[in-house]
Amino acid sequence: MSKETPVHHDYFGRELAVEDFVVFSVRNLFQVGRIISVTPKMLRVAGYDHAKKSWRTGETIGNLKYGYEVLKVDPHEVTMYLLRKQHNANGT
């Protein structure tokens, strides 16, 4: 018998899955993240590391969040956000 993957929903009630992009808070700041795993009660979310220009990886890395603590965002919006951040960091 295989275990069923638990279904979680974001703050607006949208269904969440592994590899979805989300916005969540860490120490009163918003952060862009990606769901890297799902537990029966929570989601493990890896944030984007602007210094390394990569997603934080590893099963133990990330923030455990309840579904209602994150907001699912469109991948295109995440791409534009990251490009804009990179453009502003380069000063051009």
Legacy VTK file of the C-alpha trace (Angstrom):
# vtk DataFile Version 3.0
C-alpha trace
ASCII
DATASET POLYDATA
POINTS 92 float
0.000 0.000 0.000
1.388 3.378 -0.947
0.906 6.461 1.158
-1.233 9.192 -0.280
0.339 12.614 -0.592
-1.452 15.015 1.745
-3.255 17.926 0.122
-2.473 21.395 1.476
-4.068 24.725 0.570
-2.599 28.227 0.634
-4.038 31.310 2.331
-6.522 31.809 -0.534
-7.539 28.135 -0.599
-5.554 27.156 -3.705
-4.114 23.647 -3.764
-0.348 23.397 -3.190
2.125 20.829 -4.513
5.856 20.176 -4.526
7.719 22.583 -6.874
5.062 25.323 -6.528
6.363 28.849 -5.955
5.107 30.653 -2.871
5.599 33.824 -0.861
6.022 33.429 2.890
7.260 35.452 5.828
10.479 35.021 7.754
11.088 37.356 10.700
8.461 39.838 9.459
9.907 39.970 5.922
8.420 38.479 2.782
10.478 35.903 0.921
10.018 34.063 -2.364
10.255 30.300 -2.001
9.633 26.942 -3.591
7.953 23.961 -1.962
10.532 21.161 -1.749
8.589 18.568 0.249
5.282 17.903 1.929
4.647 16.342 5.326
1.254 15.240 6.629
0.834 18.561 8.469
3.274 21.018 6.917
5.239 22.113 3.852
9.009 22.499 3.625
9.759 25.694 1.709
13.212 26.625 0.372
13.851 30.325 -0.055
15.833 31.952 -2.832
19.403 32.906 -1.899
20.100 36.208 -3.679
23.810 36.111 -2.830
24.327 32.706 -4.483
21.609 33.275 -7.081
20.123 29.845 -6.452
17.425 28.063 -4.508
18.487 26.717 -1.149
18.462 22.936 -1.463
18.538 19.890 0.748
15.826 18.054 2.613
16.785 19.601 5.954
17.114 23.106 4.570
14.040 25.227 4.344
11.276 26.511 6.512
8.429 24.370 7.763
5.194 26.233 7.120
1.514 25.416 7.364
-0.358 25.801 4.099
-2.280 28.833 5.333
1.044 30.613 6.045
2.052 30.771 2.375
0.599 32.300 -0.769
0.998 30.551 -4.123
2.381 32.758 -6.907
2.656 32.348 -10.656
6.080 31.111 -11.878
6.188 33.931 -14.452
5.842 36.518 -11.673
8.699 34.862 -9.762
10.912 34.990 -12.862
10.197 38.679 -13.421
10.795 39.444 -9.733
14.183 37.685 -9.759
15.234 39.358 -13.021
14.248 42.758 -11.646
16.191 42.096 -8.422
19.276 41.071 -10.429
18.950 44.117 -12.690
18.722 46.482 -9.695
21.668 44.786 -7.967
23.858 45.332 -11.046
23.052 49.042 -11.001
22.154 49.182 -14.663
LINES 1 93
92 0 1 2 3 4 5 6 7 8 9 10 11 12 13 14 15 16 17 18 19 20 21 22 23 24 25 26 27 28 29 30 31 32 33 34 35 36 37 38 39 40 41 42 43 44 45 46 47 48 49 50 51 52 53 54 55 56 57 58 59 60 61 62 63 64 65 66 67 68 69 70 71 72 73 74 75 76 77 78 79 80 81 82 83 84 85 86 87 88 89 90 91
